[in-house]
Amino acid sequence: MPAIVTDRERQVLHWLARGLANKEIAAELYITTNTVKRHLKSIFEKLKVTTRAAASAWASRMGLNAD
């Protein structure tokens, strides 16, 4: 997998690809929803996407939605 995103961003993408909302992702990772939003903003910029669906699709292609 390309080192485009950080380990923490990969964790956020994992939960995003599994369909979790920001609040749920925050709870899973023990971070605030604002931190999740910051990670998502960074992820969107790095992946050059503008939607959660596009980021989720990228994560799925990279196998980040697996258990």
Backbone torsions as a table, in degrees:
resi	resn	phi	psi	omega
1	MET	NA	136.0	179.5
2	PRO	-63.8	148.0	-179.5
3	ALA	-85.7	40.3	-179.9
4	ILE	-68.1	-39.4	-176.9
5	VAL	-113.6	155.8	178.9
6	THR	-74.8	169.9	177.6
7	ASP	-59.2	-42.7	-179.1
8	ARG	-66.2	-40.1	177.4
9	GLU	-63.4	-35.6	175.4
10	ARG	-61.7	-40.6	178.4
11	GLN	-63.3	-43.5	177.6
12	VAL	-61.8	-44.9	179.3
13	LEU	-61.7	-37.9	178.1
14	HIS	-55.8	-51.1	-177.7
15	TRP	-71.7	-34.3	176.3
16	LEU	-61.1	-45.5	-179.5
17	ALA	-65.0	-23.3	177.8
18	ARG	-87.4	1.2	172.5
19	GLY	93.4	12.4	-178.5
20	LEU	-79.0	148.2	174.9
21	ALA	-80.9	165.5	-178.7
22	ASN	-53.6	-44.0	-178.9
23	LYS	-62.0	-40.0	179.5
24	GLU	-69.9	-39.7	177.0
25	ILE	-61.7	-45.0	179.4
26	ALA	-57.6	-43.8	-179.8
27	ALA	-64.6	-41.7	179.7
28	GLU	-63.3	-36.0	-174.0
29	LEU	-101.0	0.8	-179.6
30	TYR	57.5	45.7	176.6
31	ILE	-131.9	172.3	-179.9
32	THR	-83.2	161.8	176.8
33	THR	-64.7	-32.8	177.0
34	ASN	-63.8	-36.8	177.2
35	THR	-66.4	-40.4	176.1
36	VAL	-59.1	-45.5	179.7
37	LYS	-60.9	-40.2	178.0
38	ARG	-63.7	-43.0	177.7
39	HIS	-61.8	-44.3	-179.1
40	LEU	-63.5	-40.4	177.9
41	LYS	-59.6	-45.1	178.8
42	SER	-64.1	-43.2	179.1
43	ILE	-60.7	-47.9	-179.2
44	PHE	-58.8	-42.7	179.9
45	GLU	-65.1	-44.9	-178.7
46	LYS	-65.5	-38.6	-178.2
47	LEU	-87.3	-7.6	-177.5
48	LYS	57.9	48.0	176.4
49	VAL	-123.0	163.9	-178.6
50	THR	-123.9	-1.6	-178.1
51	THR	-132.4	156.8	175.2
52	ARG	-61.7	-37.8	-179.0
53	ALA	-62.1	-41.6	179.9
54	ALA	-67.6	-41.3	177.6
55	ALA	-65.0	-40.4	179.1
56	SER	-64.1	-40.7	178.5
57	ALA	-63.1	-41.8	177.7
58	TRP	-61.1	-46.1	-179.6
59	ALA	-60.0	-41.6	179.2
60	SER	-64.0	-41.9	178.1
61	ARG	-62.7	-30.6	-179.3
62	MET	-88.1	-0.7	178.4
63	GLY	80.1	19.0	-177.3
64	LEU	-82.8	-3.6	179.3
65	ASN	-95.5	2.6	-179.9
66	ALA	-76.9	157.6	178.1
67	ASP	-71.0	NA	NA
